[in-house]
């Protein structure tokens, strides 16, 4: 099995805030991420596809097609946006990286599988900072 990855970048703002808690508890749990005026990150999203190379092309997936798909379905919807306010699929959800990557999977998995004739979506890796990231395998 071959794993092929594509990295995309986006900038977005968000706030971690539980409306059922007091301001004090939100600040205690989320620290500066609970800033009333939001905060932002330079996110990196790595999409990994698994499969066997196609006999005609030698590709597991056409990386140009994968990039186009990621950009149109995800990046264009979150880049330079407020994840809490502007992004429809994050409405009513805590704007954590964990929740964000699971929503990305729901959007990308069916589309990626269609352009990967002998495989499919394997993993998403979302960097919030160079040292903080989450990985999701769709389960």
C-alpha positions in Angstrom: 0.0 0.0 0.0 1.3 3.5 -0.9 0.5 6.6 1.0 0.5 9.9 -0.9 0.0 13.2 0.9 -0.8 16.8 -0.1 -0.3 19.8 2.2 -2.5 22.9 2.0 -2.5 26.0 4.1 -5.1 28.4 5.5 -5.4 31.2 8.0 -8.4 31.4 10.4 -9.5 32.8 13.6 -11.5 31.1 16.4 -12.3 31.2 20.0 -12.6 28.2 22.4 -15.6 29.0 24.6 -18.2 26.8 26.3 -21.4 28.9 26.7 -22.5 26.7 29.6 -19.6 27.8 31.7 -18.7 31.1 33.5 -16.2 33.4 32.0 -13.8 32.4 34.8 -14.1 28.7 34.0 -13.6 29.3 30.2 -10.5 31.3 30.9 -9.2 28.7 33.4 -9.7 25.8 30.9 -9.0 27.6 27.6 -6.6 30.3 28.7 -5.8 32.9 25.9 -7.8 30.7 23.4 -10.9 32.1 25.2 -10.0 35.6 24.2 -13.3 37.6 23.7 -11.8 39.1 20.5 -10.8 35.8 19.0 -7.3 34.7 18.0 -5.8 33.2 14.8 -3.6 30.5 13.5 -1.7 29.6 10.3 -3.1 26.1 9.8 -1.5 23.4 7.8 -3.8 20.5 6.6 -2.1 17.4 5.3 -4.4 15.0 3.4 -3.1 11.5 3.0 -4.5 9.0 0.5 -3.7 5.3 0.4 -3.9 2.9 -2.5 -2.2 1.1 -5.2 -0.8 2.9 -8.3 -3.0 2.9 -11.3 -1.7 0.7 -14.2 -2.1 3.5 -16.8 -0.8 6.5 -14.8 1.3 5.1 -12.1 -0.5 7.4 -9.7 -2.3 6.5 -6.5 -4.1 9.8 -6.9 -3.6 12.7 -9.3 -2.1 15.3 -6.9 -3.4 18.3 -8.9 -6.9 16.9 -8.7 -6.5 16.2 -5.0 -5.3 19.8 -4.4 -8.2 21.3 -6.4 -10.7 19.2 -4.4 -9.2 20.1 -1.0 -9.1 23.8 -1.9 -12.7 23.9 -3.3 -14.3 21.8 -0.6 -12.4 22.9 2.5 -9.8 25.7 2.1 -12.0 28.2 0.3 -14.6 27.8 3.1 -12.2 28.4 6.0 -9.3 30.5 4.8 -9.3 34.0 6.3 -12.6 33.2 8.1 -13.7 33.1 11.7 -14.4 29.4 12.3 -17.0 30.1 15.0 -19.0 32.6 13.0 -18.3 32.3 9.2 -18.1 28.5 8.6 -21.4 26.7 8.2 -20.2 23.2 9.1 -18.8 24.5 12.4 -22.0 26.2 13.6 -23.0 25.0 17.1 -19.7 23.1 17.6 -16.6 23.9 19.7 -14.1 25.2 17.2 -11.3 22.9 18.4 -8.9 21.3 16.0 -10.3 17.9 17.0 -13.8 18.9 15.9 -12.5 20.8 12.8 -10.6 17.8 11.5 -13.6 15.5 11.9 -15.7 17.9 9.9 -13.0 18.1 7.2 -13.1 14.3 7.0 -16.9 14.2 6.5 -16.5 16.6 3.6 -13.4 15.2 2.0 -13.8 11.4 2.4 -16.5 10.8 -0.3 -14.9 13.2 -2.8 -11.3 11.9 -2.3 -12.5 8.3 -2.6 -14.1 9.1 -6.0 -10.7 10.3 -7.4 -8.7 7.5 -5.9 -9.6 4.5 -8.1 -7.6 1.9 -6.1 -7.7 3.3 -2.6 -9.2 6.2 -0.6 -8.7 8.8 2.1 -6.4 7.4 4.8 -5.6 10.3 7.2 -5.9 14.0 7.9 -3.3 15.8 9.9 -4.1 19.4 11.0 -1.4 21.6 12.4 -2.7 24.5 14.5 0.8 25.6 15.4 4.2 24.0 14.4 4.1 22.1 17.7 0.3 21.3 18.1 -1.5 19.1 15.7 -4.2 16.4 15.5 -4.5 13.3 13.3 -7.7 11.7 12.2 -8.3 8.4 10.5 -12.0 8.6 10.1 -13.0 6.4 13.0 
